[in-house]
Amino acid sequence: MTSKPKKPCRNRLCKAITNHKSGFCPECQPLHIKREKATRQEYNTRRDPKVKQWLNSARYKHARKNFLARNPLCARTSTTLRPVIATILDHKTPHRGDYALFWDQSNWQGLSKQAHDRKTASEDQGFGNPKKG
């Protein structure tokens, strides 16, 4: 059985090589996890509390589950030759706290994680960063 080739650790200051799926060597992984958790916490503190409440509601979870069951393929990257499963319910037009737009199902689309991250980064000038201007 062949293993993946080893690559340099993603920590630019580290000289180790690794083949771990995260790209970090065993010494750098705890630092990476800690940094990632802090970034996620900081992002969640900036998120609108009412939107967090909507996203965590039973109504939204049920609607999301039903929508993705009816639309199982990614709206952006799925093709007839290469189907890609949608795992995220995305708003085509960002709702920015607008209740009516948040619940408007014609504004919903199913996206894969990769497609959603790409879309979010292009809209917000970088994932998790506020739009400039």
Secondary structure as GFF3:
##gff-version 3
##sequence-region A 1 133
A	DSSP	beta_strand	7	8	.	.	.	ID=ss1
A	DSSP	beta_strand	17	18	.	.	.	ID=ss2
A	DSSP	alpha_helix	29	46	.	.	.	ID=ss3
A	DSSP	alpha_helix	49	55	.	.	.	ID=ss4
A	DSSP	alpha_helix	58	70	.	.	.	ID=ss5
A	DSSP	beta_strand	88	91	.	.	.	ID=ss6
A	DSSP	alpha_helix	99	103	.	.	.	ID=ss7
A	DSSP	three_ten_helix	105	107	.	.	.	ID=ss8
A	DSSP	beta_strand	108	111	.	.	.	ID=ss9
A	DSSP	alpha_helix	113	124	.	.	.	ID=ss10
###
